[in-house]
Amino acid sequence: MARADFADLPRGNPCAQCGRPISMPEWIEAGPQRTAYLWHCHACDYRFEAIAYFDDAAEEPIAA
């Protein structure tokens, strides 16, 4: 399973309601083949979730 490092976190995601950028997710939950991000816009107080799905084949080493 892919491991998300702090440097790999999504940043500057636009708010789904007002469009203002959000610096980083408020909560991250990793599961098999997916990572869920909870975003909170402090400008309009809107909260929403975005989920990234990962392909198993992408984790296989590439043969030289």
C-alpha positions as a Python dict, from the first residue, in 0.01 Angstrom:
ca = {
    (1, 'M'): (0, 0, 0),
    (2, 'A'): (124, 348, -83),
    (3, 'R'): (221, 551, 221),
    (4, 'A'): (151, 923, 226),
    (5, 'D'): (432, 1134, 370),
    (6, 'F'): (368, 1478, 515),
    (7, 'A'): (534, 1631, 208),
    (8, 'D'): (292, 1438, -17),
    (9, 'L'): (-24, 1588, 136),
    (10, 'P'): (-250, 1777, -100),
    (11, 'R'): (-232, 2152, -43),
    (12, 'G'): (-426, 2448, -174),
    (13, 'N'): (-736, 2245, -260),
    (14, 'P'): (-1020, 2485, -349),
    (15, 'C'): (-1326, 2491, -125),
    (16, 'A'): (-1618, 2307, -288),
    (17, 'Q'): (-1853, 2590, -188),
    (18, 'C'): (-1671, 2925, -212),
    (19, 'G'): (-1359, 2828, -411),
    (20, 'R'): (-1102, 2973, -170),
    (21, 'P'): (-788, 2759, -131),
    (22, 'I'): (-757, 2543, 182),
    (23, 'S'): (-399, 2503, 300),
    (24, 'M'): (-420, 2135, 400),
    (25, 'P'): (-674, 1868, 497),
    (26, 'E'): (-811, 1868, 850),
    (27, 'W'): (-824, 1487, 872),
    (28, 'I'): (-671, 1202, 669),
    (29, 'E'): (-785, 842, 678),
    (30, 'A'): (-593, 582, 479),
    (31, 'G'): (-748, 252, 382),
    (32, 'P'): (-676, -24, 136),
    (33, 'Q'): (-641, 130, -210),
    (34, 'R'): (-780, 468, -100),
    (35, 'T'): (-714, 775, 113),
    (36, 'A'): (-992, 1003, 236),
    (37, 'Y'): (-932, 1370, 312),
    (38, 'L'): (-1162, 1590, 522),
    (39, 'W'): (-1138, 1955, 421),
    (40, 'H'): (-1262, 2250, 628),
    (41, 'C'): (-1286, 2596, 476),
    (42, 'H'): (-1241, 2857, 748),
    (43, 'A'): (-1362, 3133, 513),
    (44, 'C'): (-1718, 2996, 476),
    (45, 'D'): (-1714, 2714, 739),
    (46, 'Y'): (-1794, 2448, 476),
    (47, 'R'): (-1667, 2092, 527),
    (48, 'F'): (-1636, 1826, 260),
    (49, 'E'): (-1459, 1498, 192),
    (50, 'A'): (-1246, 1400, -107),
    (51, 'I'): (-1130, 1044, -169),
    (52, 'A'): (-828, 936, -373),
    (53, 'Y'): (-834, 581, -510),
    (54, 'F'): (-511, 397, -593),
    (55, 'D'): (-452, 119, -843),
    (56, 'D'): (-277, -196, -715),
    (57, 'A'): (-74, -220, -1036),
    (58, 'A'): (87, 117, -961),
    (59, 'E'): (254, -31, -652),
    (60, 'E'): (433, -307, -843),
    (61, 'P'): (800, -242, -912),
    (62, 'I'): (881, -153, -1271),
    (63, 'A'): (1114, -402, -1440),
    (64, 'A'): (1423, -251, -1601),
}
